[in-house]
Amino acid sequence: MVFGKCNIKNLNMKITTFTDGGARGNPGPAAIGVVIKDENNLTLDAYGEYLGKQTNNFAEYSALISALKRAKELGASEVECV
């Protein structure tokens, strides 16, 4: 497994993102978690981020947006979000 930032560029790279976001209370302390894997199930990146006081919906959407931005940085040509 590889954790942290990696810079892999592949013209035909399909990746899968696994995301979650949540808040304790609504609004309340919120955070996101993201795992990004390649077609071979190799973890390309995994991270979390504290968002401060936010709603649950804000946290969920922030996780998805963050994963898509990271997928672009990695050079993904196709992204599946699960």
C-alpha positions in Angstrom: 0.0 0.0 0.0 1.0 3.5 -0.7 -0.2 6.3 1.6 0.3 10.0 1.2 0.7 11.9 -2.0 2.0 10.1 -5.1 2.2 11.5 -8.6 1.3 8.8 -11.0 0.5 9.8 -14.6 -1.1 7.3 -16.9 -3.1 8.2 -20.0 -5.6 5.3 -19.5 -5.8 5.1 -15.7 -9.1 4.1 -14.2 -9.4 4.7 -10.5 -12.0 4.2 -7.9 -12.6 6.6 -5.1 -14.1 5.7 -1.7 -15.3 8.7 0.3 -17.2 9.5 3.4 -17.9 12.7 5.3 -19.8 13.3 8.5 -20.6 15.8 11.2 -21.2 15.2 14.9 -24.3 17.2 15.3 -25.8 19.0 12.3 -24.0 21.3 12.1 -21.0 20.2 14.2 -17.4 19.2 14.1 -17.0 17.6 10.6 -14.4 15.7 8.7 -13.9 13.7 5.5 -12.1 10.5 4.6 -10.9 9.5 1.1 -9.3 6.3 -0.3 -8.2 6.2 -4.0 -7.4 2.8 -5.6 -6.2 1.9 -9.1 -7.6 -1.0 -11.3 -5.4 -3.5 -9.5 -6.8 -2.4 -6.1 -3.5 -0.7 -5.2 -4.1 2.2 -2.8 -2.8 5.3 -4.5 -3.8 7.7 -1.8 -5.6 7.8 1.5 -6.3 10.8 3.7 -8.7 12.6 5.9 -9.3 16.2 6.7 -11.0 18.1 9.5 -13.5 20.7 8.1 -14.4 22.5 11.3 -18.1 23.2 12.1 -20.1 22.1 9.1 -23.3 20.2 8.2 -23.3 16.5 7.3 -24.2 17.3 3.7 -21.3 19.7 3.4 -18.9 17.0 4.6 -20.3 14.4 2.3 -20.0 16.6 -0.8 -16.6 17.9 0.3 -15.3 14.4 0.4 -16.5 13.7 -3.1 -15.1 17.0 -4.5 -11.7 16.4 -2.8 -11.5 12.9 -4.2 -12.3 14.1 -7.7 -9.6 16.8 -7.5 -7.0 14.3 -6.3 -8.0 11.9 -9.1 -7.4 14.7 -11.6 -4.0 15.4 -10.0 -3.1 11.7 -10.4 -4.0 11.8 -14.1 -7.0 9.6 -14.0 -8.8 9.1 -17.3 -11.8 7.5 -15.7 -13.1 7.7 -12.1 -15.7 5.5 -10.4 -17.0 7.0 -7.2 -18.4 4.5 -4.7 
